[in-house]
Amino acid sequence: MPQVLVIEDDARIRPLIMRALGERGYAVSSAATGMQGLSLAVEGRPDLVILDLGLPDVDGTQVLTMLRAVSDVPVIVASARDDDPSLVGCLDAGADDYVVKPYTTAQLEARIRAVMRRTGGLRERARRREVGGLALDPASRLATLDDEPLDLSPREFDLLLHLAERVDEVVTKRELLAEVWQQAWGGSEKTIDVHLSWLRRKLGETAAAPRYLHTVRGVGVRLSAPTED
């Protein structure tokens, strides 16, 4: 059952939202102030937050900024402010969507479903990955090999994480350029070769004697757990 946190100070609107979402299968909690909502969002780890901007203690945009510093929980801003600066400001601060009051429950639930579909992949990406003795934690961006820390550059970590997300699959260099280097329209594959060489050195292997990183000539590279001799 999806957990939704409603941060809304209007005592008339808040229970209506909670009841309507509860009837549609959501587990709903609420807060009437920004700081209380921030605390519940961090401690309760909801699946989605509905955030009003006109809160009594701190502006909702500030709540969003503080929340984004510590959490990637999806946020839908629900506000009577319908001007472009408010909308753009919220999206720039990290909101996933924006709905203008007054809205119907059907409209709000449609936004919730759409946001949760879009952000589901991001949450999956935040999951810790383990391949043999190699462990990658996307949240802290820490990597270990046999419980020993690996000193990886940001690009090396991103490359290794992408391969770990496709463990035992051959990933093409074109995909790596597009997804890791954000070069969808081409780029030098030599860049990938150099980074793979650095990673192999740190993983204690070579291209001729691979343990984790296996090159498939003319196709790409595969990350797999070492096999026992």
NORCORTA-V902847 format. One record per backbone hydrogen bond with DSSP energy under -1.0 kcal/mol. NH is the residue of the N-H (numbers start at 1). CO is the residue of the C=O. E is the energy in kcal/mol with one decimal. If there is no record, write none. Layout:
nh: (NH,NH)
co: (CO,CO)
e: (E,E)
//
This chain:
nh: (4,5,6,7,8,14,17,18,19,20,21,22,23,25,26,27,29,31,37,38,39,40,41,42,43,44,47,48,49,50,51,52,55,60,63,64,65,66,67,68,69,70,71,76,77,78,79,87,88,89,90,91,92,93,95,96,97,99,101,108,109,110,111,112,113,114,115,116,117,118,119,120,123,124,125,126,127,129,131,134,135,136,137,141,142,144,145,146,148,150,152,157,158,159,160,161,162,163,164,165,167,168,169,171,176,177,178,179,180,181,183,186,191,193,194,195,196,197,198,199,200,201,202,203,205,206,214,216,219,220,221,222,224)
co: (27,48,29,50,31,10,13,14,15,16,17,18,19,22,21,2,4,6,33,34,35,36,37,38,39,40,3,3,74,5,76,7,53,53,59,60,61,62,63,64,65,67,67,49,97,51,99,83,84,85,86,87,88,89,90,75,75,77,79,104,105,106,107,108,109,110,111,112,113,114,115,116,119,120,121,122,124,136,134,131,144,129,142,137,137,135,148,133,145,143,150,153,154,155,156,157,158,159,160,161,164,223,166,221,172,173,174,175,176,176,177,183,188,189,190,191,192,193,194,195,196,197,198,199,200,209,222,220,216,216,171,214,212)
e: (-2.9,-2.5,-2.6,-3.3,-2.1,-2.7,-2.4,-2.4,-2.6,-2.4,-2.6,-2.3,-2.2,-1.5,-2.1,-2.7,-2.4,-2.2,-2.1,-2.5,-2.2,-2.4,-2.4,-2.0,-2.7,-2.5,-2.2,-1.4,-2.5,-3.1,-2.6,-2.4,-1.9,-2.9,-1.8,-2.5,-2.2,-2.5,-2.7,-2.6,-1.0,-1.5,-1.9,-3.0,-2.4,-2.5,-1.9,-2.0,-3.3,-2.5,-2.1,-2.2,-2.7,-1.6,-2.5,-2.7,-1.2,-3.1,-2.2,-2.3,-2.9,-2.1,-2.0,-2.4,-2.7,-2.3,-2.7,-2.6,-1.9,-2.2,-2.6,-1.0,-2.0,-2.0,-1.9,-1.0,-1.5,-2.8,-2.9,-2.4,-2.5,-3.0,-2.6,-1.9,-1.3,-2.3,-3.0,-2.9,-1.5,-2.9,-1.3,-2.5,-2.2,-2.4,-2.5,-2.8,-2.3,-1.9,-2.2,-2.0,-1.2,-2.9,-2.3,-3.0,-1.9,-2.5,-1.9,-3.3,-2.3,-1.5,-3.0,-1.3,-1.1,-2.1,-2.5,-2.1,-2.8,-2.1,-2.1,-2.5,-2.7,-1.8,-1.8,-2.0,-2.7,-1.2,-3.0,-2.9,-2.6,-1.7,-2.3,-2.6,-2.2)
//
